[in-house]
Amino acid sequence: MHPSFPAARRQRQRGFTLMMTLVFLVIFLLFAISMASSSLVNTKVASNQQYRMEARSVAQQGVEAVMNQAFTLNPIPASSVPIDVTGDGSNDFTAQVAAPICLDSKPVLNQDLSVGDVCRTPTSSSGDLLVSSAAATAAFSLCSDTQWEIQSSVTDPNNSATSVIVHQGASVRVPVGTPCP
């Protein structure tokens, strides 16, 4: 055997170690980049969910603002409802609320109302309701049950491309004769 053989073998082994170290370094670098990218994607997903929840809350607040008005007696047109989400005094969102739409109106029978309800139709000349009379309980009352749809939409002003539309149904008892187109 040649005396320089072990030295040449050692040099080849050092080269192999260097190559393996570089390969593992590249693998760990790719893994770190993947983790950072995944973290950024998760942050964007969480932000989008927050924007969507805020927009949905604002749309619901727009519906509630309309429902707090006497919209069945005084029909209101489509409106914009500014909402301050952060509580800093400036409006962060604006809900676009469509005019409420009456979907259905059904008369209410006296028998379906509790005693003392203002909708009950008097069945005697004195104006009292005769509960024992079968004809009196089958008579229509002074009220109708109406079904309404209120729609509110919100688009996030921060350009997150978040857009939400909320449809809210409402059942409202109204006096007979209240228009329901």
Contacts in CASP RR format, 6 or more apart in sequence:
PFRMAT RR
TARGET T0000
AUTHOR 0000-0000-0000
METHOD contacts of the structure
MODEL  1
MHPSFPAARRQRQRGFTLMMTLVFLVIFLLFAISMASSSLVNTKVASNQQ
YRMEARSVAQQGVEAVMNQAFTLNPIPASSVPIDVTGDGSNDFTAQVAAP
ICLDSKPVLNQDLSVGDVCRTPTSSSGDLLVSSAAATAAFSLCSDTQWEI
QSSVTDPNNSATSVIVHQGASVRVPVGTPCP
47 160 0 8 1.000
48 160 0 8 1.000
48 162 0 8 1.000
51 156 0 8 1.000
51 158 0 8 1.000
51 160 0 8 1.000
51 162 0 8 1.000
52 162 0 8 1.000
52 164 0 8 1.000
54 85 0 8 1.000
54 92 0 8 1.000
54 93 0 8 1.000
54 156 0 8 1.000
55 93 0 8 1.000
55 154 0 8 1.000
55 155 0 8 1.000
55 156 0 8 1.000
55 162 0 8 1.000
55 163 0 8 1.000
55 164 0 8 1.000
56 154 0 8 1.000
56 164 0 8 1.000
56 166 0 8 1.000
57 85 0 8 1.000
58 83 0 8 1.000
58 85 0 8 1.000
58 92 0 8 1.000
58 93 0 8 1.000
58 95 0 8 1.000
58 154 0 8 1.000
58 164 0 8 1.000
59 95 0 8 1.000
59 152 0 8 1.000
59 153 0 8 1.000
59 154 0 8 1.000
59 164 0 8 1.000
59 165 0 8 1.000
59 166 0 8 1.000
60 152 0 8 1.000
60 166 0 8 1.000
60 168 0 8 1.000
61 81 0 8 1.000
61 83 0 8 1.000
61 95 0 8 1.000
62 81 0 8 1.000
62 83 0 8 1.000
62 95 0 8 1.000
62 97 0 8 1.000
62 152 0 8 1.000
63 95 0 8 1.000
63 97 0 8 1.000
63 150 0 8 1.000
63 152 0 8 1.000
63 166 0 8 1.000
63 168 0 8 1.000
65 81 0 8 1.000
65 95 0 8 1.000
65 97 0 8 1.000
66 76 0 8 1.000
66 79 0 8 1.000
66 81 0 8 1.000
66 97 0 8 1.000
66 100 0 8 1.000
66 150 0 8 1.000
66 152 0 8 1.000
67 150 0 8 1.000
67 168 0 8 1.000
67 170 0 8 1.000
69 76 0 8 1.000
71 100 0 8 1.000
71 148 0 8 1.000
71 150 0 8 1.000
72 100 0 8 1.000
72 102 0 8 1.000
72 146 0 8 1.000
72 148 0 8 1.000
72 172 0 8 1.000
72 174 0 8 1.000
72 178 0 8 1.000
73 174 0 8 1.000
73 178 0 8 1.000
75 99 0 8 1.000
75 100 0 8 1.000
75 179 0 8 1.000
76 99 0 8 1.000
76 100 0 8 1.000
77 99 0 8 1.000
78 96 0 8 1.000
78 97 0 8 1.000
78 98 0 8 1.000
78 99 0 8 1.000
79 96 0 8 1.000
79 97 0 8 1.000
80 94 0 8 1.000
80 95 0 8 1.000
80 96 0 8 1.000
80 97 0 8 1.000
81 94 0 8 1.000
81 95 0 8 1.000
81 97 0 8 1.000
81 152 0 8 1.000
82 91 0 8 1.000
82 93 0 8 1.000
82 94 0 8 1.000
83 91 0 8 1.000
83 92 0 8 1.000
83 93 0 8 1.000
83 94 0 8 1.000
83 95 0 8 1.000
84 90 0 8 1.000
84 91 0 8 1.000
84 92 0 8 1.000
85 92 0 8 1.000
85 93 0 8 1.000
86 92 0 8 1.000
92 157 0 8 1.000
93 154 0 8 1.000
93 156 0 8 1.000
93 157 0 8 1.000
94 154 0 8 1.000
94 157 0 8 1.000
95 152 0 8 1.000
95 153 0 8 1.000
95 154 0 8 1.000
96 152 0 8 1.000
96 153 0 8 1.000
96 154 0 8 1.000
97 150 0 8 1.000
97 151 0 8 1.000
97 152 0 8 1.000
98 150 0 8 1.000
98 151 0 8 1.000
98 152 0 8 1.000
98 153 0 8 1.000
100 148 0 8 1.000
100 149 0 8 1.000
100 150 0 8 1.000
100 170 0 8 1.000
101 148 0 8 1.000
101 149 0 8 1.000
101 150 0 8 1.000
102 146 0 8 1.000
102 147 0 8 1.000
102 148 0 8 1.000
102 179 0 8 1.000
102 180 0 8 1.000
102 181 0 8 1.000
103 147 0 8 1.000
103 148 0 8 1.000
103 149 0 8 1.000
104 146 0 8 1.000
104 147 0 8 1.000
104 180 0 8 1.000
105 144 0 8 1.000
105 145 0 8 1.000
105 146 0 8 1.000
105 147 0 8 1.000
105 174 0 8 1.000
105 178 0 8 1.000
105 180 0 8 1.000
106 144 0 8 1.000
106 145 0 8 1.000
106 146 0 8 1.000
107 140 0 8 1.000
107 141 0 8 1.000
107 143 0 8 1.000
107 144 0 8 1.000
107 176 0 8 1.000
108 119 0 8 1.000
108 140 0 8 1.000
108 141 0 8 1.000
108 143 0 8 1.000
108 144 0 8 1.000
108 145 0 8 1.000
108 173 0 8 1.000
109 137 0 8 1.000
109 138 0 8 1.000
109 139 0 8 1.000
109 140 0 8 1.000
109 141 0 8 1.000
110 120 0 8 1.000
110 121 0 8 1.000
110 123 0 8 1.000
110 129 0 8 1.000
110 136 0 8 1.000
110 137 0 8 1.000
110 138 0 8 1.000
110 139 0 8 1.000
110 140 0 8 1.000
110 141 0 8 1.000
111 137 0 8 1.000
111 138 0 8 1.000
112 141 0 8 1.000
113 119 0 8 1.000
113 120 0 8 1.000
113 141 0 8 1.000
113 143 0 8 1.000
115 129 0 8 1.000
115 131 0 8 1.000
116 129 0 8 1.000
117 141 0 8 1.000
118 142 0 8 1.000
118 143 0 8 1.000
119 141 0 8 1.000
119 142 0 8 1.000
119 143 0 8 1.000
119 173 0 8 1.000
119 175 0 8 1.000
120 129 0 8 1.000
120 141 0 8 1.000
120 142 0 8 1.000
121 129 0 8 1.000
121 136 0 8 1.000
121 139 0 8 1.000
121 140 0 8 1.000
121 141 0 8 1.000
121 142 0 8 1.000
122 128 0 8 1.000
122 129 0 8 1.000
123 129 0 8 1.000
123 130 0 8 1.000
123 133 0 8 1.000
123 135 0 8 1.000
123 136 0 8 1.000
123 139 0 8 1.000
124 130 0 8 1.000
129 136 0 8 1.000
130 136 0 8 1.000
131 137 0 8 1.000
140 176 0 8 1.000
141 176 0 8 1.000
142 175 0 8 1.000
142 176 0 8 1.000
143 173 0 8 1.000
143 174 0 8 1.000
143 175 0 8 1.000
143 176 0 8 1.000
144 173 0 8 1.000
144 174 0 8 1.000
144 175 0 8 1.000
144 176 0 8 1.000
144 177 0 8 1.000
144 178 0 8 1.000
144 180 0 8 1.000
145 171 0 8 1.000
145 172 0 8 1.000
145 173 0 8 1.000
146 171 0 8 1.000
146 172 0 8 1.000
146 173 0 8 1.000
146 174 0 8 1.000
146 178 0 8 1.000
146 180 0 8 1.000
147 169 0 8 1.000
147 170 0 8 1.000
147 171 0 8 1.000
148 169 0 8 1.000
148 170 0 8 1.000
148 171 0 8 1.000
148 172 0 8 1.000
149 167 0 8 1.000
149 168 0 8 1.000
149 169 0 8 1.000
149 170 0 8 1.000
150 167 0 8 1.000
150 168 0 8 1.000
150 169 0 8 1.000
150 170 0 8 1.000
151 165 0 8 1.000
151 166 0 8 1.000
151 167 0 8 1.000
151 168 0 8 1.000
152 165 0 8 1.000
152 166 0 8 1.000
152 168 0 8 1.000
153 163 0 8 1.000
153 164 0 8 1.000
153 165 0 8 1.000
153 166 0 8 1.000
154 163 0 8 1.000
154 164 0 8 1.000
155 162 0 8 1.000
155 163 0 8 1.000
156 162 0 8 1.000
156 163 0 8 1.000
174 180 0 8 1.000
END
